[in-house]
Amino acid sequence: MNISTLIAEARDGKFPPIVVLVGAERFLIERATGLLKAAALGDGPAGFNDDVFHGRGLDAKRVSAAARTLPMMANARYVLVRDAQQVKDLDPLVEYLDDPSPTSCVIISGDKLDGRSRFVKAAKKKKVYCEAKAVKPGELRSFASNEAQARGHALEGPAAQALVDSIGADLAAIDDALERLSLFVGAGAAIDIAAVEACVTRVRTDSIWALVDAVSVRNLPRALAAASSLLA
């Protein structure tokens, strides 16, 4: 399962009965879980239909029991397990994978799970295992364009490049910048390079660390160059 597809379908109100979300890109995992919650609950009361578990000390049987509970005035129940890598044994959920409840959306979320476990092998076989890998530099423009489109804006090519050049690979920072740009240009308007230059400050992480390194070794020319890059 591809996380981009999962997010796109969740935006359209679709949700799988169960999905395993793991990986280094926490922003994408949090984005997916939030959209899946909205899709599953719809206009129903959240307090009656959502269960959030944390991995440490969790008996996996509690998860399947919650998922088998019928929703109350909602599209489905929303069941989230955070820090699933801390669950001592996820294998009791293998049986649930074979017959998940169609009236629940179960999310098993963690940094990394043991690929040798029966549960992970079964999840991969069922094609409900979704890995949120770090976005590659060449994919950042596409990510920014998709996020802009989700807000109802076209992000012009030069503007997308300028945005990525200014912020770098921090997806949360790109998302925050797009929110500000959306307010700046107005509903439905295209985001051009002038808008990016007006709203986005150059905060490249590598320039920040270059400045820190230069100061630590008392290299004034390098420090001034790094500071100039941050202020550009």
PASEBA-1860 file (N, C-alpha, C; in nm, 3 decimals):
! residues 232
1> MNISTLIA> 0.084/-0.119/0.000/0.000/0.000/0.000/0.088/0.124/0.000 ~ 0.054/0.221/-0.083/0.130/0.344/-0.096/0.068/0.453/-0.009 ~ 0.150/0.523/0.070/0.094/0.621/0.163/0.033/0.741/0.091 ~ 0.086/0.777/-0.025/0.027/0.888/-0.101/-0.114/0.853/-0.146 ~ -0.132/0.728/-0.191/-0.265/0.682/-0.231/-0.359/0.677/-0.111 ~ -0.307/0.629/0.001/-0.387/0.621/0.124/-0.437/0.760/0.165 ~ -0.349/0.860/0.160/-0.386/0.997/0.197/-0.489/1.053/0.099 ~ -0.466/1.030/-0.030/-0.559/1.081/-0.132/-0.698/1.020/-0.115
9> EARDGKFP> -0.704/0.891/-0.089/-0.834/0.825/-0.071/-0.902/0.871/0.057 ~ -0.823/0.894/0.162/-0.881/0.943/0.288/-0.941/1.081/0.269 ~ -0.878/1.164/0.187/-0.934/1.297/0.158/-1.070/1.285/0.088 ~ -1.089/1.175/0.015/-1.216/1.151/-0.053/-1.316/1.077/0.035 ~ -1.281/1.059/0.162/-1.373/0.994/0.255/-1.365/0.843/0.259 ~ -1.262/0.785/0.196/-1.247/0.640/0.194/-1.146/0.597/0.301 ~ -1.171/0.481/0.360/-1.078/0.431/0.462/-1.073/0.279/0.457 ~ -0.956/0.220/0.484/-0.945/0.074/0.488/-0.990/0.023/0.624
17> PIVVLVGA> -1.033/-0.102/0.634/-1.071/-0.155/0.765/-0.952/-0.168/0.860 ~ -0.832/-0.186/0.803/-0.711/-0.190/0.885/-0.592/-0.151/0.800 ~ -0.498/-0.078/0.860/-0.375/-0.042/0.791/-0.263/-0.035/0.894 ~ -0.145/-0.078/0.852/-0.026/-0.071/0.936/0.061/0.041/0.881 ~ 0.083/0.145/0.961/0.158/0.263/0.918/0.290/0.271/0.994 ~ 0.400/0.256/0.923/0.531/0.264/0.988/0.623/0.351/0.903 ~ 0.733/0.394/0.964/0.831/0.467/0.885/0.887/0.589/0.955 ~ 0.985/0.649/0.888/1.058/0.761/0.945/0.988/0.894/0.925
25> ERFLIERA> 0.899/0.903/0.827/0.837/1.032/0.795/0.711/1.051/0.878 ~ 0.730/1.103/1.000/0.620/1.117/1.094/0.511/1.211/1.042 ~ 0.549/1.312/0.965/0.449/1.406/0.915/0.345/1.333/0.831 ~ 0.390/1.245/0.742/0.297/1.173/0.656/0.209/1.077/0.737 ~ 0.267/1.016/0.840/0.188/0.925/0.924/0.080/1.003/0.999 ~ 0.117/1.118/1.055/0.018/1.198/1.127/-0.088/1.253/1.033 ~ -0.048/1.291/0.913/-0.144/1.340/0.814/-0.243/1.229/0.779 ~ -0.191/1.109/0.756/-0.277/0.996/0.720/-0.374/0.961/0.832
33> TGLLKAAA> -0.324/0.955/0.956/-0.411/0.917/1.067/-0.521/1.021/1.089 ~ -0.487/1.148/1.074/-0.587/1.253/1.090/-0.696/1.246/0.985 ~ -0.657/1.226/0.860/-0.755/1.218/0.752/-0.840/1.091/0.762 ~ -0.778/0.981/0.803/-0.853/0.857/0.820/-0.954/0.869/0.933 ~ -0.918/0.941/1.038/-1.012/0.962/1.148/-1.134/1.040/1.099 ~ -1.109/1.146/1.023/-1.219/1.227/0.971/-1.308/1.144/0.878 ~ -1.246/1.060/0.795/-1.322/0.977/0.702/-1.406/0.873/0.776 ~ -1.346/0.812/0.879/-1.416/0.706/0.952/-1.531/0.761/1.035
41> LGDGPAGF> -1.508/0.870/1.104/-1.610/0.923/1.195/-1.716/1.005/1.123 ~ -1.678/1.070/1.012/-1.774/1.156/0.944/-1.826/1.263/1.038 ~ -1.957/1.276/1.044/-2.019/1.374/1.134/-2.058/1.312/1.268 ~ -2.018/1.188/1.289/-2.056/1.120/1.413/-1.978/1.170/1.534 ~ -2.028/1.142/1.653/-1.960/1.188/1.776/-1.830/1.112/1.800 ~ -1.719/1.185/1.808/-1.588/1.122/1.822/-1.575/1.047/1.954 ~ -1.621/1.105/2.061/-1.600/1.046/2.192/-1.658/0.907/2.209 ~ -1.760/0.875/2.130/-1.824/0.744/2.141/-1.766/0.642/2.044
49> NDDVFHGR> -1.683/0.688/1.952/-1.644/0.600/1.841/-1.494/0.592/1.816 ~ -1.412/0.649/1.903/-1.268/0.638/1.880/-1.198/0.583/2.003 ~ -1.100/0.499/1.976/-1.016/0.440/2.080/-0.871/0.461/2.041 ~ -0.792/0.516/2.132/-0.650/0.537/2.107/-0.571/0.460/2.213 ~ -0.487/0.368/2.167/-0.406/0.287/2.255/-0.259/0.323/2.237 ~ -0.180/0.303/2.342/-0.035/0.322/2.334/0.033/0.188/2.356 ~ 0.142/0.169/2.283/0.202/0.037/2.273/0.251/-0.027/2.401 ~ 0.316/0.051/2.486/0.378/-0.008/2.604/0.274/-0.076/2.694
57> GLDAKRVS> 0.294/-0.205/2.717/0.206/-0.280/2.806/0.071/-0.316/2.746 ~ 0.051/-0.290/2.618/-0.080/-0.314/2.556/-0.099/-0.461/2.520 ~ -0.215/-0.515/2.556/-0.256/-0.648/2.512/-0.327/-0.631/2.378 ~ -0.272/-0.689/2.273/-0.327/-0.670/2.138/-0.472/-0.714/2.127 ~ -0.516/-0.802/2.215/-0.655/-0.848/2.209/-0.753/-0.733/2.238 ~ -0.708/-0.633/2.314/-0.794/-0.517/2.341/-0.824/-0.440/2.213 ~ -0.729/-0.442/2.120/-0.747/-0.370/1.994/-0.856/-0.435/1.910 ~ -0.847/-0.566/1.895/-0.949/-0.635/1.816/-1.086/-0.627/1.882
65> AAARTLPM> -1.090/-0.628/2.015/-1.218/-0.615/2.085/-1.281/-0.478/2.059 ~ -1.199/-0.374/2.061/-1.250/-0.239/2.033/-1.298/-0.229/1.888 ~ -1.223/-0.292/1.798/-1.258/-0.285/1.656/-1.387/-0.361/1.625 ~ -1.420/-0.460/1.705/-1.543/-0.538/1.683/-1.667/-0.467/1.739 ~ -1.645/-0.359/1.813/-1.758/-0.284/1.869/-1.824/-0.202/1.758 ~ -1.955/-0.204/1.752/-2.026/-0.132/1.647/-2.021/0.019/1.673 ~ -2.012/0.099/1.567/-2.009/0.245/1.582/-2.146/0.299/1.622 ~ -2.144/0.417/1.683/-2.268/0.482/1.724/-2.284/0.613/1.647
73> MANARYVL> -2.378/0.618/1.556/-2.408/0.738/1.478/-2.285/0.791/1.404 ~ -2.204/0.701/1.350/-2.084/0.738/1.275/-2.064/0.638/1.162 ~ -1.982/0.677/1.064/-1.953/0.585/0.954/-1.888/0.457/1.004 ~ -1.796/0.473/1.098/-1.719/0.358/1.148/-1.653/0.395/1.280 ~ -1.602/0.295/1.348/-1.519/0.320/1.466/-1.377/0.349/1.420 ~ -1.308/0.431/1.496/-1.169/0.466/1.467/-1.083/0.412/1.581 ~ -0.993/0.321/1.548/-0.909/0.257/1.650/-0.763/0.278/1.611 ~ -0.690/0.349/1.696/-0.550/0.383/1.667/-0.458/0.326/1.773
81> VRDAQQVK> -0.352/0.260/1.729/-0.247/0.213/1.819/-0.121/0.292/1.789 ~ -0.077/0.374/1.884/0.047/0.449/1.869/0.164/0.369/1.928 ~ 0.284/0.395/1.876/0.406/0.329/1.926/0.389/0.177/1.926 ~ 0.340/0.125/1.814/0.313/-0.019/1.806/0.439/-0.102/1.821 ~ 0.556/-0.042/1.797/0.681/-0.117/1.815/0.703/-0.156/1.961 ~ 0.629/-0.092/2.053/0.644/-0.124/2.195/0.546/-0.232/2.242 ~ 0.456/-0.274/2.154/0.365/-0.384/2.190/0.445/-0.513/2.193 ~ 0.435/-0.585/2.303/0.517/-0.705/2.319/0.485/-0.810/2.213
89> DLDPLVEY> 0.357/-0.825/2.180/0.319/-0.928/2.083/0.197/-0.882/2.003 ~ 0.217/-0.857/1.874/0.107/-0.817/1.786/0.043/-0.936/1.715 ~ 0.100/-1.053/1.733/0.052/-1.170/1.659/-0.095/-1.205/1.685 ~ -0.151/-1.174/1.805/-0.295/-1.200/1.822/-0.384/-1.127/1.722 ~ -0.329/-1.024/1.655/-0.408/-0.950/1.557/-0.406/-1.015/1.419 ~ -0.330/-1.123/1.403/-0.327/-1.193/1.273/-0.466/-1.243/1.237 ~ -0.536/-1.296/1.335/-0.672/-1.345/1.311/-0.763/-1.231/1.268 ~ -0.744/-1.113/1.328/-0.826/-0.998/1.289/-0.795/-0.955/1.145
97> LDDPSPTS> -0.670/-0.965/1.105/-0.633/-0.932/0.967/-0.710/-1.017/0.866 ~ -0.736/-1.142/0.904/-0.808/-1.233/0.814/-0.955/-1.196/0.799 ~ -1.010/-1.132/0.902/-1.152/-1.098/0.899/-1.177/-0.966/0.972 ~ -1.129/-0.854/0.915/-1.145/-0.725/0.981/-1.290/-0.677/0.976 ~ -1.328/-0.599/1.075/-1.463/-0.545/1.078/-1.479/-0.437/0.971 ~ -1.582/-0.445/0.888/-1.604/-0.342/0.786/-1.655/-0.210/0.845 ~ -1.691/-0.212/0.974/-1.742/-0.090/1.038/-1.638/-0.029/1.132 ~ -1.511/-0.058/1.106/-1.402/0.002/1.185/-1.286/0.038/1.094
105> CVIISGDK> -1.211/0.138/1.137/-1.085/0.173/1.072/-0.977/0.159/1.179 ~ -0.895/0.056/1.165/-0.791/0.026/1.264/-0.656/0.068/1.206 ~ -0.582/0.147/1.282/-0.450/0.193/1.239/-0.346/0.146/1.340 ~ -0.251/0.068/1.294/-0.140/0.024/1.377/-0.020/0.108/1.336 ~ 0.023/0.200/1.421/0.125/0.298/1.384/0.250/0.283/1.471 ~ 0.365/0.286/1.407/0.490/0.277/1.483/0.608/0.317/1.398 ~ 0.723/0.329/1.463/0.845/0.366/1.391/0.892/0.253/1.301 ~ 0.905/0.135/1.359/0.952/0.019/1.284/0.906/-0.107/1.356
113> LDGRSRFV> 0.853/-0.202/1.281/0.806/-0.327/1.339/0.896/-0.442/1.294 ~ 0.898/-0.546/1.374/0.981/-0.663/1.345/0.926/-0.737/1.223 ~ 1.001/-0.732/1.114/0.956/-0.795/0.991/0.947/-0.946/0.999 ~ 1.003/-1.005/1.105/0.998/-1.151/1.120/0.870/-1.198/1.187 ~ 0.793/-1.105/1.243/0.673/-1.144/1.317/0.563/-1.192/1.223 ~ 0.478/-1.278/1.274/0.365/-1.328/1.195/0.273/-1.214/1.154 ~ 0.257/-1.116/1.244/0.167/-1.006/1.215/0.216/-0.924/1.096 ~ 0.343/-0.887/1.095/0.396/-0.806/0.985/0.391/-0.884/0.854
121> KAAKKKKV> 0.428/-1.011/0.858/0.422/-1.093/0.737/0.280/-1.102/0.683 ~ 0.183/-1.117/0.775/0.043/-1.126/0.733/-0.006/-0.993/0.678 ~ 0.036/-0.882/0.741/-0.006/-0.749/0.695/0.047/-0.722/0.554 ~ 0.171/-0.762/0.529/0.229/-0.743/0.396/0.157/-0.830/0.293 ~ 0.124/-0.951/0.333/0.054/-1.042/0.242/-0.084/-0.987/0.207 ~ -0.150/-0.925/0.305/-0.283/-0.868/0.284/-0.276/-0.730/0.216 ~ -0.153/-0.681/0.196/-0.129/-0.551/0.132/-0.190/-0.436/0.211 ~ -0.178/-0.445/0.344/-0.223/-0.335/0.430/-0.105/-0.276/0.507
129> YCEAKAVK> 0.016/-0.312/0.467/0.137/-0.262/0.531/0.185/-0.141/0.450 ~ 0.194/-0.027/0.515/0.224/0.098/0.446/0.344/0.166/0.514 ~ 0.449/0.188/0.439/0.570/0.247/0.495/0.583/0.392/0.450 ~ 0.596/0.481/0.547/0.614/0.624/0.519/0.763/0.654/0.516 ~ 0.822/0.638/0.400/0.965/0.663/0.386/0.991/0.813/0.375 ~ 1.112/0.852/0.413/1.150/0.993/0.400/1.139/1.034/0.254 ~ 1.080/1.150/0.231/1.061/1.199/0.094/1.197/1.238/0.036 ~ 1.224/1.190/-0.084/1.351/1.219/-0.150/1.351/1.363/-0.201
137> PGELRSFA> 1.469/1.425/-0.212/1.476/1.564/-0.260/1.403/1.586/-0.391 ~ 1.412/1.490/-0.482/1.347/1.505/-0.611/1.195/1.496/-0.606 ~ 1.141/1.453/-0.491/0.996/1.437/-0.476/0.931/1.553/-0.401 ~ 1.013/1.645/-0.351/0.960/1.753/-0.268/0.868/1.847/-0.345 ~ 0.904/1.877/-0.470/0.818/1.966/-0.550/0.681/1.903/-0.572 ~ 0.680/1.774/-0.600/0.553/1.704/-0.620/0.470/1.705/-0.492 ~ 0.537/1.684/-0.378/0.468/1.688/-0.250/0.404/1.825/-0.228 ~ 0.482/1.931/-0.251/0.431/2.067/-0.231/0.314/2.096/-0.324
145> SNEAQARG> 0.324/2.053/-0.449/0.217/2.077/-0.545/0.089/2.005/-0.505 ~ 0.103/1.881/-0.458/-0.014/1.804/-0.415/-0.082/1.868/-0.294 ~ 0.000/1.916/-0.200/-0.056/1.980/-0.081/-0.125/2.111/-0.117 ~ -0.067/2.185/-0.212/-0.131/2.308/-0.257/-0.264/2.278/-0.326 ~ -0.264/2.174/-0.409/-0.386/2.135/-0.480/-0.496/2.095/-0.383 ~ -0.457/2.027/-0.274/-0.555/1.987/-0.173/-0.620/2.107/-0.107 ~ -0.552/2.221/-0.110/-0.607/2.345/-0.055/-0.679/2.428/-0.161 ~ -0.683/2.376/-0.284/-0.753/2.446/-0.391/-0.668/2.543/-0.470
153> HALEGPAA> -0.534/2.524/-0.466/-0.445/2.616/-0.537/-0.356/2.540/-0.634 ~ -0.328/2.602/-0.747/-0.223/2.553/-0.835/-0.092/2.614/-0.788 ~ 0.011/2.532/-0.778/0.143/2.581/-0.738/0.232/2.576/-0.861 ~ 0.264/2.693/-0.914/0.343/2.700/-1.037/0.482/2.640/-1.016 ~ 0.538/2.584/-1.125/0.667/2.516/-1.116/0.777/2.597/-1.050 ~ 0.804/2.719/-1.097/0.908/2.801/-1.034/0.877/2.831/-0.887 ~ 0.749/2.846/-0.855/0.710/2.872/-0.716/0.737/2.750/-0.629 ~ 0.706/2.631/-0.682/0.732/2.508/-0.607/0.881/2.491/-0.581
161> QALVDSIG> 0.962/2.521/-0.682/1.107/2.509/-0.665/1.159/2.611/-0.565 ~ 1.108/2.733/-0.571/1.151/2.836/-0.477/1.113/2.800/-0.334 ~ 0.995/2.741/-0.319/0.948/2.700/-0.186/1.040/2.593/-0.128 ~ 1.071/2.493/-0.209/1.158/2.384/-0.164/1.299/2.435/-0.137 ~ 1.349/2.523/-0.223/1.483/2.579/-0.203/1.490/2.659/-0.072 ~ 1.380/2.724/-0.037/1.379/2.807/0.082/1.368/2.726/0.211 ~ 1.293/2.617/0.205/1.262/2.543/0.328/1.340/2.414/0.342 ~ 1.365/2.345/0.232/1.434/2.218/0.241/1.336/2.102/0.253
169> ADLAAIDD> 1.379/1.996/0.322/1.303/1.871/0.324/1.210/1.857/0.445 ~ 1.188/1.964/0.518/1.099/1.959/0.635/0.954/1.968/0.587 ~ 0.884/1.854/0.583/0.748/1.852/0.528/0.651/1.935/0.611 ~ 0.668/1.934/0.742/0.580/2.014/0.828/0.599/2.162/0.799 ~ 0.723/2.204/0.775/0.749/2.345/0.745/0.692/2.383/0.608 ~ 0.702/2.291/0.511/0.642/2.316/0.379/0.491/2.330/0.392 ~ 0.431/2.242/0.470/0.286/2.246/0.491/0.245/2.377/0.558 ~ 0.323/2.419/0.657/0.293/2.545/0.727/0.305/2.663/0.631
177> ALERLSLF> 0.408/2.661/0.547/0.427/2.769/0.450/0.311/2.774/0.350 ~ 0.264/2.658/0.308/0.152/2.653/0.214/0.024/2.706/0.277 ~ 0.007/2.683/0.406/-0.110/2.737/0.475/-0.105/2.889/0.474 ~ 0.014/2.945/0.499/0.028/3.091/0.496/0.010/3.145/0.354 ~ 0.064/3.072/0.256/0.049/3.114/0.117/-0.097/3.109/0.073 ~ -0.170/3.010/0.121/-0.312/2.999/0.088/-0.389/3.121/0.136 ~ -0.360/3.163/0.257/-0.426/3.283/0.311/-0.382/3.408/0.236 ~ -0.256/3.409/0.194/-0.200/3.527/0.127/-0.262/3.548/-0.011
185> VGAGAAID> -0.274/3.441/-0.091/-0.322/3.458/-0.228/-0.474/3.457/-0.237 ~ -0.541/3.398/-0.138/-0.687/3.394/-0.140/-0.739/3.266/-0.203 ~ -0.864/3.235/-0.173/-0.926/3.109/-0.216/-0.919/3.091/-0.367 ~ -0.868/2.974/-0.409/-0.869/2.936/-0.550/-0.761/2.998/-0.636 ~ -0.686/3.094/-0.584/-0.585/3.163/-0.666/-0.459/3.077/-0.677 ~ -0.389/3.094/-0.788/-0.263/3.022/-0.808/-0.155/3.083/-0.718 ~ -0.063/2.998/-0.676/0.051/3.044/-0.596/0.170/3.060/-0.689 ~ 0.217/3.183/-0.706/0.329/3.207/-0.796/0.456/3.239/-0.716
193> IAAVEACV> 0.564/3.259/-0.787/0.692/3.280/-0.720/0.694/3.410/-0.641 ~ 0.619/3.510/-0.686/0.614/3.636/-0.612/0.552/3.616/-0.474 ~ 0.450/3.530/-0.467/0.387/3.502/-0.338/0.483/3.429/-0.245 ~ 0.559/3.335/-0.302/0.656/3.261/-0.221/0.763/3.356/-0.167 ~ 0.812/3.444/-0.253/0.915/3.538/-0.210/0.862/3.634/-0.104 ~ 0.733/3.664/-0.109/0.675/3.757/-0.013/0.647/3.692/0.123 ~ 0.621/3.560/0.122/0.572/3.495/0.245/0.671/3.401/0.313 ~ 0.766/3.350/0.237/0.848/3.242/0.290/0.990/3.291/0.316
201> TRVRTDSI> 1.034/3.273/0.439/1.170/3.310/0.477/1.263/3.193/0.453 ~ 1.380/3.220/0.405/1.478/3.115/0.378/1.531/3.061/0.510 ~ 1.498/2.935/0.538/1.539/2.875/0.665/1.599/2.737/0.642 ~ 1.680/2.723/0.542/1.738/2.593/0.512/1.818/2.540/0.631 ~ 1.788/2.418/0.673/1.854/2.358/0.787/2.005/2.349/0.768 ~ 2.048/2.318/0.644/2.192/2.304/0.623/2.264/2.436/0.645 ~ 2.198/2.547/0.612/2.260/2.678/0.634/2.270/2.709/0.783 ~ 2.169/2.668/0.857/2.172/2.689/1.002/2.289/2.613/1.063
209> WALVDAVS> 2.304/2.486/1.024/2.414/2.407/1.079/2.549/2.456/1.029 ~ 2.552/2.507/0.907/2.677/2.565/0.857/2.718/2.684/0.943 ~ 2.620/2.763/0.983/2.647/2.877/1.070/2.697/2.830/1.206 ~ 2.630/2.729/1.262/2.672/2.676/1.393/2.815/2.623/1.387 ~ 2.845/2.547/1.281/2.979/2.490/1.267/3.085/2.600/1.254 ~ 3.053/2.701/1.174/3.150/2.809/1.152/3.177/2.886/1.281 ~ 3.072/2.910/1.358/3.089/2.981/1.485/3.171/2.897/1.583 ~ 3.146/2.764/1.583/3.215/2.677/1.679/3.366/2.674/1.656
217> VRNLPRAL> 3.408/2.692/1.529/3.553/2.692/1.500/3.606/2.834/1.479 ~ 3.520/2.932/1.508/3.557/3.074/1.500/3.606/3.113/1.361 ~ 3.535/3.062/1.259/3.568/3.096/1.121/3.474/3.208/1.077 ~ 3.521/3.331/1.088/3.435/3.447/1.062/3.384/3.453/0.918 ~ 3.467/3.432/0.815/3.415/3.438/0.678/3.304/3.337/0.652 ~ 3.325/3.212/0.699/3.222/3.110/0.679/3.095/3.144/0.756 ~ 3.110/3.196/0.876/2.994/3.233/0.957/2.914/3.343/0.889 ~ 2.985/3.443/0.834/2.916/3.552/0.766/2.845/3.504/0.640
225> AAASSLLA> 2.908/3.410/0.568/2.847/3.357/0.446/2.721/3.278/0.480 ~ 2.727/3.197/0.587/2.610/3.118/0.627/2.498/3.209/0.675 ~ 2.535/3.312/0.752/2.433/3.407/0.801/2.368/3.480/0.684 ~ 2.449/3.516/0.586/2.396/3.585/0.468/2.298/3.496/0.393 ~ 2.329/3.365/0.386/2.241/3.270/0.318/2.107/3.260/0.389 ~ 2.110/3.261/0.522/1.986/3.252/0.599/1.900/3.376/0.583 ~ 1.964/3.490/0.564/1.891/3.616/0.554/1.851/3.651/0.412 ~ 1.899/3.572/0.315/1.871/3.603/0.174/1.724/3.588/0.142
END
